[in-house]
Amino acid sequence: MLKSRVLALKDALVRDTQLMLGFASVREAPAGSAMPFGRENAAALDFFLKLGHQLGFKTENFSGYAGHVEYGQGEEILGVLCHLDVVPPGENWTYPPFGGVIAHDRLYGRGAVDNKGPAMACLYGLAALKSIGFQPQRRIRVIVGLDEESHWECMNHYLQHAEKPSLGFAPDAEFPIINAEKGILVAGVKGALPESRRWQLLSIEGGNRPNMVPDSCRMRLNSPGHRVEQQELLVALEAVGVKAAISCSGPVAELEFSGVSAHASMPHLGDNAVYHALRFLAGLGFGGLVGTLAEKLAFQHDGQGLGIGFADQESGSLTVNLGVIASLGETLDVKLDLRYPVTFSKEQVIAGLRAAIGEVGVVTHEGGIDSLHVPADSELIKVLQRVYQRCTGADPKLIAIGGGTYARAIEQAVAFGPVFPGQPELAHQRDEHITIDDLVKLTWIYAEAMKALAGGEQ
């Protein structure tokens, strides 16, 4: 019965998901007291809450930081933890990243998978439950934040001003069930802008966010007293096995390195443009922080070169992504995104980084989130395993990830979907999309999960 109700809502689900993808909800400067993350984020939240109200639910806006749609009665709360903010789109999309275009039975847009599409699936899953007259024993809240991709100010504010759910799930990772999430550490590394015998690094800039693999990096070089020829730079690039677009004018050369964006928790799926730039600079004789990073980090994702190659059985190996690099006057500023195993601490990671960087840079802790590990025998996991197996017929095994979800915000929560086993990871990548069939399937699975966890499991 529930599946048929979801199918009946398909057209409205797809239409409203298209509209949601139209908001360019990248975090911006505040636009007033009720818009702490900018106008587009505020508009996305307003759209979601108005839609929830139209579907017959209670809604509440928490000062523009977050909001929820609520259904049912009961002292306890089941939290379904989503977010409507997105990372910057990057470049070279086939379809407009905020166009909500449907092509080849796929819905394209930044946030289609991470996390607007799943948020809409949860909202319409709640609508399907209401339409069959289901009466939950726990209140069900679909909670949406607006700063998940940055600093989690949204969820921190929400939990300070709203009742805390006693259990829940976040539809913001992979299926079957994520019961372990690595710790996340954002580290800053600053050092002097280096020089080589012949060259001066006038400027360098690459990356949008620490949690994205940079898909471009631009630099300007100066060779005092010499006219720079394109051919000599091509030879230097070839010597270290990288490519770049080159523009020369007298003693100054501008180079642009290209890569492929990906989520920082899976840096091996991307191609880091900053790493190409570092290798090139090291080949020209640049030392200092540039030389150290090129030697110990570039194209190594497990931290072994930096002396932090930690790993455990519960969650796998540490990963490291150089997400942002920028020159600020005479200073080089680097942001690293590190995902460390659940049995290790951020203090161990920081200590290892400082030992590896040595005297060429200063390492600072600039943010992060502690790890998550929910035991396999918990009732939450057992219920979700039954739901997943019933809906898909597949083995509901438990897995660990490097990504960070809102599941960490409450004690009894795990990440649950939306990416099915064997599917490519499209979060933070160019041409992010979700198939319409998967969007509908997610809505059914999440409806069944909410029903079971709110006291309606047969």
Buried (B, 14 or more C-beta within 10 A) or exposed (E): EBBEBBBEBBEEBBEBBBBBBBBBBBBBEEBEEEBBBBBBBBBBBBBBBEBBEEBEBEBBBBBBBBBBBBBBEBEBBBBBBBBBBBBBBBEEBEBBBBBBBBEEEBBBBBBBBBBBBBBBBBBBBBBBBBBEEBEBBBBBBBBBBBBBBBEBBBBBBBBEEBEEBBBBBBBBBBBBBBBBBBBBBBBBBBBEBBBBEEBBBBBBBBBBBBBBBBBBBBBBBBBEEEEBEEEEBEEBBEEBEBEBEBEBEEBBBBBBBBBBBBBBBBBEBBBBBBBBBBBBBBBBEBBBBBBBBBBBBBBBBBBBBBBBBBBBEBBBBBBBBBBBBBBEEEBBBBBBBBBBBBBBBBEEBBBBBBEBBEEBBEBEBEBBBEBBBBEEEBEBBEBBBBBBEBBBEEEBEBBBBBBBBBBBBBEBBBBBBBBBEEBEBBBBBBBBBBBBEBBBBBBBBBBBBBBBBBBBEE
